């Protein structure tokens, strides 16, 4: 995919804000929801600062104890928007079985300054209904449904992109720091 290509949910390869001039409204909404949350925070069913066995803020080494086979990603595009910055590290862990899902998912783990910030789950097209039911069972009804189902809580934000076959769970606290940098633009 060419640098700056609009994927419908964001820029596939965005090195700095000067390169991100083609963002669609849907891409901006999804990206900002991942960064910090797009609506007033509400109490969410089962909300905790993490996802499954992971806790946001864990170091890369701590996460590697849970997923020893995870590998670092460089420029690989798995599906969700990729922002390149020296303080963002990305890792991939395939074949993760989540309780309540019939199929395994592939996880992309994103770290900001060495701390776990976002977990992105990639799934097969035939698992879409099960994924949306899984998210709704854990987090209740979505806060909004445009451009895709989004759950905004006090600690975390969940964004589902069913047509792109991914969902993300992100930390609102770490996301605030990333969002501030995003607004200022980075080089």
Protein Blocks (a to p, Z undefined) as FASTA:
>chain_A
ZZhiaehjacfbdfbfklmmmbcfklmmmmmmmmnopcdcdddehiacdehjbcehiafk
lmmmmmmmbccdfkbcfkiacdddfkbccdddehiacehiabdcddddddeehiafbdcd
dddfklmmmmmmmmmmmnopafbfcfbdcdddfkbccdddfknopacdddfklmmmmmmm
mmnopZZ
